[in-house]
Amino acid sequence: MARAGGADREAGRLVIGRLMISRRGALALGFAAAAASPVRAQTPPRIVSVGSSLTEIVYALGAENLLAGVDSTSLFPAAARALPQVGYMRALSAEGVLALKPTLIMATTAAGPAATLDQLRSTGIEVLVLPDHYDYDSVIGKIAAVGKVTGKAAEAEAMIARGRTEMQALAARLAAATSTPRVLFLLSMGGGAPQAAGRDTAADGIIRLAGGINAIDGYSGYRPLTPESVIASRADFVLVTRQTVEAMGGIEAILDQPALRRTPAGRNGKVLQFDTLLLLGFGPRTPQAATELAAALHPEIARAR
């Protein structure tokens, strides 16, 4: 009887061992099958980009194939102009955006109206709104966020690293500057009083990054200036866009303004012109814009390069 019981126990151990081996084999086969099976690709997003800086970042990262449409400020690079447009970023229509069947809408805090963005969210489409504070930290945040949603995080990190290096180099050169010039940015000068940039504007931000002082600090945003205010600005430089120069018929037409002639900038013919999106875009080219503007405002650091 004892011998029979021992035989039964031995048989039981053999059965359990076979079951364990079979289970291991099944698990091994399962892991092998999982490894051999292709990973199901995630459907790429269809992106509507609202804001020139965001569109420029998408192209700079090489993710432009994800764009279903852009807003009317997205003019750089030139290829962006061929994409379907959803209108001006501050006057969006939900119907126009939805017609492009996006799965993701990217915008900056300048986009609106708010009711339209809320309407788009109510459809279940993801709406990503990124802060735009007109400083370089804001640029870094936009690049990182766009890199994440487009699957270009590594490229975004590389772009951020290059930009930081350029901005650090600029800061080192500005430390040797011998002056802090006053800069008057004029957005429009045709048909009435010129529109000048105050605080909390892209112009104010780029002037500060380039080591200058905004000659207008009594208000936020853009407002028309009286001749007395132009004179009181005591501007050392007048900063305008190339588009404004073209609309005015040349720099001489700008300098011919009586009030401007009574500023140091007017007397010395110090008018600087830049491409609008390069200067005010606050996107991937901001280090370039700040460096070029700094060289114009501070000839001493330009010569030291």
Secondary structure, DSSP 8 states (H G I E B T S, - for coil): -HHHHHHHHHHHHHHHHHHHHHHHHHHHHHHHHHHHS---------EEEESHHHHHHHHHTT-GGGEEEE-TT--SSGGGGGS-B---TTS--HHHHHTT--SEEEEETT---HHHHHHHHHTT-EEEEE---SSHHHHHHHHHHHHHHTT-HHHHHHHHHHHHHHHHHHHHHHTT-S---EEEEEEE-SSSS-EEE-BSSHHHHHHHHTT-EES--SSBSEEE--HHHHHHT--SEEEEEHHHHHHHTSHHHHHT-TTGGGSHHHHHT-EEEE-HHHHH--STTHHHHHHHHHHHH-HHHHHH-
